Amino acid sequence: MTDATTPREVPAAPDTDRPRRPNSPLGPSFWWLWSSSGLSNLADGVLKVVLPLIAVRHTQSPAMIAGLAFALTLPWLLFALPAGALVDRLDRRRVMLGANLVRAGLIGVLILAFAFDLGSIWLLYVVALGVGVTETLYDTSAQSILPGIVARDRLSRANGRLYAAELTANQFVGPPLGGLLMAAGAVLAISAPAAAWLLAVGALLLVRGSFRPVREEPSTLRADIAEGLRFLAGNRILRTLAGMTGLFNLATSATGAVFVLYAVGAGSAIGLSEPAFGMLLTSSAVGSLLGSFIAERVERVLGRARALALAVLGGIVLVGVPAVTTHPLLIGAGFALGGATTVIWNVIVVSLRQRITPDRLLGRMNSAYRLVAWGTMPLGAVLGGVLAELFGLRAVFAVMAVMMLALFVGMRVLTDRAIDAAERAVVSG
């Protein structure tokens, strides 16, 4: 995840002042949210393999294939801010329910088109754009709802568990499943995400409570958006993290948009079949799954600043390894390392954002953050397509790896002292 609304009371956030055991339970509502998130991300994981594999049946142009990733991520550039304002006005659980129902409906349209032989690259663009719009609402709500379900001192643990489910489904199970389903037929393959989104709706219905933020007084949508932007711009830690994540996502979007052409087919550099392509993508999921379970420990042992620097190094390996080798095992190892460090980054950063942002601003902060952090993804997809057309596919991976070295500039701001001070400011406030 429009106008002024009437304030509505919601249950108070979990009490964070009461001492808690290190392994205190996260509660049944969290586990239903966890289940729903896993199913939604299973749908995403299947779709991200199925859509480009269907697209290559319509075109072999790198620019046209990259255009699909552009359509899927463009809403983060155009719709992120209104999505955040809506999430801070509406019940966040209901926004997530509606988003998944709409996504399942869009896939239904695509299935009907295939049934009547009306499929085309342009229809894929339309569906990708629609899925991207609903994703802005769903993801913004998903990151904003968690502090209302678990205590803030449990956020790192809860986010780690969520990433374990999300990344296992999105990267470990979804991609090979998508490749296998494509071998059985495009209609079957594209039906799987719709079914998973509907099952996710069922799990989310079992999350108890109301998750509509309390509003002190009515305001316009424009004023709400402006307040969220001011909060992000006024916090040095958050705006630095947003900029760094934006550069990271630009690089990974550029390489991801053209990787299918580099990897799939007898004439490609790697020469993989469609199922083997899905299996290769799961190597990052193996690392991601490991990262989700060790993130809390890495954060505690290394400190947040060193852990984030480690994640930057892993990201450079993630985008750069195809530039130096075409061996699937070596590329898979690089993807696994990059997957682990990316999740460590995500767990630390998302938990920090949730801790230092007031609940009433979480939706708008998350959307403003993702405007910067995710709004670069369509630009990266276009850049990857253009670079591939001009200089070849291998050049895309090399250029993006060099570009990501600039992330170390941001680490001068992200010291442990500065991060701790940002958290203390919230407590004292």
SEVEXTI-847740 format. One line per field, with one value per residue (C-alpha): residue number from 1; residue in three letters; x, y, z. Coordinates in steps of 0.5 Angstrom, whole numbers, plus 2048, in hexadecimal, padded with zeros to 3 digits. Layout:
// residues N
n <- c(NUM_...)
res <- c(Ala_...)
X <- c(X_...)
Y <- c(Y_...)
Z <- c(Z_...)
END
This chain:
// residues 429
n <- c(1_2_3_4_5_6_7_8_9_10_11_12_13_14_15_16_17_18_19_20_21_22_23_24_25_26_27_28_29_30_31_32_33_34_35_36_37_38_39_40_41_42_43_44_45_46_47_48_49_50_51_52_53_54_55_56_57_58_59_60_61_62_63_64_65_66_67_68_69_70_71_72_73_74_75_76_77_78_79_80_81_82_83_84_85_86_87_88_89_90_91_92_93_94_95_96_97_98_99_100_101_102_103_104_105_106_107_108_109_110_111_112_113_114_115_116_117_118_119_120_121_122_123_124_125_126_127_128_129_130_131_132_133_134_135_136_137_138_139_140_141_142_143_144_145_146_147_148_149_150_151_152_153_154_155_156_157_158_159_160_161_162_163_164_165_166_167_168_169_170_171_172_173_174_175_176_177_178_179_180_181_182_183_184_185_186_187_188_189_190_191_192_193_194_195_196_197_198_199_200_201_202_203_204_205_206_207_208_209_210_211_212_213_214_215_216_217_218_219_220_221_222_223_224_225_226_227_228_229_230_231_232_233_234_235_236_237_238_239_240_241_242_243_244_245_246_247_248_249_250_251_252_253_254_255_256_257_258_259_260_261_262_263_264_265_266_267_268_269_270_271_272_273_274_275_276_277_278_279_280_281_282_283_284_285_286_287_288_289_290_291_292_293_294_295_296_297_298_299_300_301_302_303_304_305_306_307_308_309_310_311_312_313_314_315_316_317_318_319_320_321_322_323_324_325_326_327_328_329_330_331_332_333_334_335_336_337_338_339_340_341_342_343_344_345_346_347_348_349_350_351_352_353_354_355_356_357_358_359_360_361_362_363_364_365_366_367_368_369_370_371_372_373_374_375_376_377_378_379_380_381_382_383_384_385_386_387_388_389_390_391_392_393_394_395_396_397_398_399_400_401_402_403_404_405_406_407_408_409_410_411_412_413_414_415_416_417_418_419_420_421_422_423_424_425_426_427_428_429)
res <- c(Met_Thr_Asp_Ala_Thr_Thr_Pro_Arg_Glu_Val_Pro_Ala_Ala_Pro_Asp_Thr_Asp_Arg_Pro_Arg_Arg_Pro_Asn_Ser_Pro_Leu_Gly_Pro_Ser_Phe_Trp_Trp_Leu_Trp_Ser_Ser_Ser_Gly_Leu_Ser_Asn_Leu_Ala_Asp_Gly_Val_Leu_Lys_Val_Val_Leu_Pro_Leu_Ile_Ala_Val_Arg_His_Thr_Gln_Ser_Pro_Ala_Met_Ile_Ala_Gly_Leu_Ala_Phe_Ala_Leu_Thr_Leu_Pro_Trp_Leu_Leu_Phe_Ala_Leu_Pro_Ala_Gly_Ala_Leu_Val_Asp_Arg_Leu_Asp_Arg_Arg_Arg_Val_Met_Leu_Gly_Ala_Asn_Leu_Val_Arg_Ala_Gly_Leu_Ile_Gly_Val_Leu_Ile_Leu_Ala_Phe_Ala_Phe_Asp_Leu_Gly_Ser_Ile_Trp_Leu_Leu_Tyr_Val_Val_Ala_Leu_Gly_Val_Gly_Val_Thr_Glu_Thr_Leu_Tyr_Asp_Thr_Ser_Ala_Gln_Ser_Ile_Leu_Pro_Gly_Ile_Val_Ala_Arg_Asp_Arg_Leu_Ser_Arg_Ala_Asn_Gly_Arg_Leu_Tyr_Ala_Ala_Glu_Leu_Thr_Ala_Asn_Gln_Phe_Val_Gly_Pro_Pro_Leu_Gly_Gly_Leu_Leu_Met_Ala_Ala_Gly_Ala_Val_Leu_Ala_Ile_Ser_Ala_Pro_Ala_Ala_Ala_Trp_Leu_Leu_Ala_Val_Gly_Ala_Leu_Leu_Leu_Val_Arg_Gly_Ser_Phe_Arg_Pro_Val_Arg_Glu_Glu_Pro_Ser_Thr_Leu_Arg_Ala_Asp_Ile_Ala_Glu_Gly_Leu_Arg_Phe_Leu_Ala_Gly_Asn_Arg_Ile_Leu_Arg_Thr_Leu_Ala_Gly_Met_Thr_Gly_Leu_Phe_Asn_Leu_Ala_Thr_Ser_Ala_Thr_Gly_Ala_Val_Phe_Val_Leu_Tyr_Ala_Val_Gly_Ala_Gly_Ser_Ala_Ile_Gly_Leu_Ser_Glu_Pro_Ala_Phe_Gly_Met_Leu_Leu_Thr_Ser_Ser_Ala_Val_Gly_Ser_Leu_Leu_Gly_Ser_Phe_Ile_Ala_Glu_Arg_Val_Glu_Arg_Val_Leu_Gly_Arg_Ala_Arg_Ala_Leu_Ala_Leu_Ala_Val_Leu_Gly_Gly_Ile_Val_Leu_Val_Gly_Val_Pro_Ala_Val_Thr_Thr_His_Pro_Leu_Leu_Ile_Gly_Ala_Gly_Phe_Ala_Leu_Gly_Gly_Ala_Thr_Thr_Val_Ile_Trp_Asn_Val_Ile_Val_Val_Ser_Leu_Arg_Gln_Arg_Ile_Thr_Pro_Asp_Arg_Leu_Leu_Gly_Arg_Met_Asn_Ser_Ala_Tyr_Arg_Leu_Val_Ala_Trp_Gly_Thr_Met_Pro_Leu_Gly_Ala_Val_Leu_Gly_Gly_Val_Leu_Ala_Glu_Leu_Phe_Gly_Leu_Arg_Ala_Val_Phe_Ala_Val_Met_Ala_Val_Met_Met_Leu_Ala_Leu_Phe_Val_Gly_Met_Arg_Val_Leu_Thr_Asp_Arg_Ala_Ile_Asp_Ala_Ala_Glu_Arg_Ala_Val_Val_Ser_Gly)
X <- c(800_7EF_7ED_7ED_7EA_7E7_7EB_7EA_7ED_7F2_7F5_7FB_802_805_808_80F_811_810_816_816_819_81E_81A_813_80E_80C_804_7FF_7FD_805_805_7FF_802_808_804_800_807_80A_804_804_80C_80B_807_80C_811_80D_80B_812_815_80E_80D_814_814_80D_810_816_811_80E_815_81D_81E_822_81E_818_819_81C_815_812_816_815_80D_80D_811_80F_809_80F_811_80A_805_809_808_800_800_804_7FF_7F9_7FC_7FD_7F5_7F2_7F3_7F9_7F7_7F1_7F5_7FA_7F3_7F1_7F8_7F8_7F1_7F3_7F9_7F6_7F0_7F6_7F9_7F2_7F1_7F8_7F5_7EF_7F4_7F8_7F2_7EF_7F6_7F7_7FD_802_808_804_7FF_805_807_800_7FF_806_804_7FE_801_807_801_7FE_805_806_800_801_809_808_802_806_80C_808_803_809_80A_803_803_80A_80E_813_819_817_817_81D_81B_814_817_81C_817_813_819_81A_813_813_81A_819_812_814_81B_81C_815_812_817_818_811_810_815_812_80B_80D_80F_808_805_804_7FD_7FF_805_801_7FB_800_801_7F9_7F8_7FE_7FB_7F4_7F7_7FB_7F4_7F1_7F7_7F7_7F0_7F2_7F6_7F2_7F1_7F1_7F7_7F4_7F9_7F6_7F5_7F5_7F1_7EF_7F4_7F5_7F9_7FE_7FF_800_805_809_809_80C_811_813_814_819_81D_81E_821_828_828_822_824_82B_828_823_828_82C_827_825_82B_82C_825_827_82D_829_823_828_82B_824_821_825_828_823_826_82D_82B_825_826_82B_82E_82E_835_833_82F_829_823_81C_81C_824_823_81E_823_828_824_823_82A_829_823_828_82C_826_823_829_82A_823_825_82C_82A_828_82F_833_830_832_839_83B_837_832_837_83C_836_834_83B_83B_835_837_83D_838_834_83A_83B_834_834_83B_83C_839_83E_844_841_83C_83C_836_839_83D_837_833_838_838_831_831_835_832_82B_82E_831_82B_826_82B_82A_822_821_826_823_81C_81C_81F_81A_815_818_819_813_80C_807_802_808_80A_806_809_810_810_80D_812_818_816_814_81C_81E_819_818_81F_81D_819_81F_824_820_820_828_829_825_829_830_82E_82C_832_838_835_832_839_83A_834_837_83D_83B_836_83B_840_83A_838_83F_83C_838_83E_83D_837_83A_83D_837_834_839_836_836_832_82D_82D_82C_826_822_824_820_81A_81A_81B_816)
Y <- c(800_813_819_81B_815_815_813_80C_808_803_7FE_800_7FE_7F8_7FA_7FB_7FD_7F7_7F2_7EC_7E6_7E5_7E0_7E3_7E1_7E5_7E3_7E0_7E6_7E7_7E0_7E1_7E7_7E3_7DD_7E3_7E6_7DF_7DE_7E5_7E4_7DD_7E0_7E6_7E1_7DD_7E3_7E6_7E0_7DE_7E6_7E6_7DF_7E1_7E7_7E4_7E0_7E6_7EA_7E9_7F1_7F2_7F9_7F6_7F1_7F6_7FA_7F5_7F6_7FD_7FD_7F8_7FD_804_805_806_80C_80F_80C_80B_811_811_809_80B_811_80C_807_80C_80D_806_800_7FD_7F6_7F7_7FB_7F4_7F0_7F5_7F5_7ED_7ED_7F2_7EE_7E7_7EB_7EE_7E7_7E4_7E9_7E7_7DF_7E1_7E5_7DE_7DA_7DE_7DF_7E6_7E6_7EB_7EF_7F5_7F2_7EF_7F6_7F8_7F3_7F4_7FB_7F9_7F4_7FA_7FF_7FA_7F8_7FF_7FF_7F8_7F8_7FF_7FC_7F6_7FA_7FF_7FA_7F6_7FB_7FA_7F2_7F1_7F5_7FA_7F6_7F0_7F3_7F1_7EA_7EB_7EE_7E8_7E3_7E7_7E7_7DF_7DE_7E3_7E2_7DA_7DB_7E1_7DE_7D7_7D4_7D9_7D9_7D1_7D0_7D6_7D2_7CB_7CE_7D2_7CB_7C9_7CF_7D6_7D6_7D1_7D5_7DC_7D9_7D7_7DE_7E0_7DA_7DB_7E3_7E0_7DB_7E1_7E5_7DF_7DF_7E7_7E6_7E3_7E9_7EB_7F3_7FA_7FD_804_809_80E_815_81B_820_81F_821_821_81C_821_823_81C_81B_821_81F_818_81B_820_81B_817_81D_81F_819_818_811_80F_813_810_809_80B_80E_808_803_807_806_7FE_7FD_801_7FC_7F6_7F8_7F9_7F3_7EF_7F2_7EF_7E8_7E4_7E5_7E4_7DD_7DA_7D6_7D3_7D9_7DD_7DE_7D9_7D4_7D2_7CF_7D2_7CE_7CF_7D6_7D6_7D1_7D6_7DC_7D8_7D8_7DF_7DC_7D7_7DD_7E1_7DC_7DB_7E3_7E4_7DF_7E2_7E9_7EB_7E7_7EB_7F1_7F0_7ED_7F2_7F8_7FB_7FF_7FA_7F5_7FA_7FB_7F3_7F4_7F9_7F4_7EE_7F3_7F4_7ED_7EB_7F0_7EF_7E8_7E6_7EB_7E7_7E0_7DC_7D6_7D5_7D2_7D8_7DD_7D9_7DA_7E1_7E2_7DE_7E3_7E9_7E6_7E5_7EC_7EF_7EC_7EE_7F5_7F5_7F2_7F8_7FD_7FC_7FA_801_805_802_804_80B_80D_80E_809_80F_810_809_809_80F_80E_808_80A_810_80C_807_80D_80E_807_803_809_807_800_802_807_801_7FD_802_803_7FB_7FB_801_7FE_7F7_7FA_7FE_7FA_7F3_7F0_7EE_7F6_7F7_7F3_7F6_7FD_7FC_7F9_7FF_803_800_802_809_806_806_80E_80D_809_80F_811_80A_80A_806_80C_810_80A_80A_811_811_80B_80F_815_812_80F_816_819)
Z <- c(800_801_804_80B_80F_816_81C_81E_824_824_829_82C_829_82D_834_833_83A_83D_83E_839_838_832_82F_831_82C_827_827_823_81F_81D_81A_816_813_812_80E_80A_808_806_801_7FE_7FD_7FA_7F5_7F4_7F3_7EE_7EA_7EA_7E6_7E2_7DF_7DC_7D9_7D6_7D3_7D0_7CC_7C9_7C8_7C9_7C9_7D0_7D0_7D0_7D5_7D9_7D8_7DC_7E2_7E1_7E1_7E7_7EB_7E8_7ED_7F3_7EF_7EE_7F3_7F9_7FD_7FC_7FE_805_806_805_80A_80F_80E_80D_811_80F_80F_80A_806_805_804_7FE_7FB_7FB_7F8_7F3_7F1_7F0_7EC_7E7_7E6_7E5_7DF_7DC_7DD_7D9_7D3_7D3_7D2_7CC_7C9_7CA_7CE_7CC_7CF_7D0_7D4_7D9_7D9_7DC_7E1_7E3_7E4_7E8_7EC_7EE_7F0_7F5_7F7_7FA_7FE_801_802_806_80A_80C_80E_812_815_819_81F_821_821_825_82A_827_82B_827_820_81E_820_81C_816_816_816_811_80C_80D_80B_805_802_803_7FF_7FA_7F8_7FB_7F9_7F4_7EF_7EE_7EE_7E9_7E4_7E5_7E4_7DE_7DB_7DC_7D9_7DA_7DC_7E2_7E4_7E4_7E8_7EE_7F0_7F0_7F4_7F9_7FA_7FB_801_804_804_809_80D_80E_810_816_819_81E_820_81C_819_818_81A_81F_81C_820_81B_814_80F_807_803_801_808_80A_804_806_80D_80C_807_80C_811_80D_80A_811_814_811_813_80F_809_808_809_804_7FF_800_7FF_7F9_7F5_7F7_7F4_7EE_7ED_7EF_7EA_7E4_7E5_7E6_7E0_7DB_7DF_7DC_7D5_7D8_7DB_7D7_7D1_7CC_7CA_7D0_7D4_7D9_7D5_7DA_7D9_7DC_7E2_7E4_7E3_7E9_7ED_7EC_7EF_7F5_7F7_7F9_7FD_801_803_805_809_80D_80E_810_816_818_817_81E_820_81B_81D_824_823_81E_820_81B_817_815_814_80F_80C_80B_807_802_801_800_7FB_7F7_7F6_7F4_7EE_7EC_7EC_7E5_7E2_7E4_7E3_7DF_7E4_7E7_7ED_7EE_7EC_7F1_7F7_7F6_7F6_7FC_800_7FD_7FF_806_807_804_809_80F_80C_80B_812_815_811_811_819_81A_816_81A_820_81F_81B_81F_81D_81A_815_813_80D_80A_80D_809_803_803_804_7FF_7FA_7FA_7FC_7F7_7F2_7EF_7ED_7E6_7E5_7E6_7E1_7DC_7DD_7DD_7D6_7D3_7D5_7D3_7CC_7CB_7CF_7D0_7D5_7D9_7DA_7DE_7E3_7E3_7E3_7E9_7ED_7ED_7EE_7F4_7F7_7F8_7FE_803_803_806_80C_80E_811_813_819_820_824_81F_81E_826_826_821_826_82C_829_828_82F_832_82E)
END
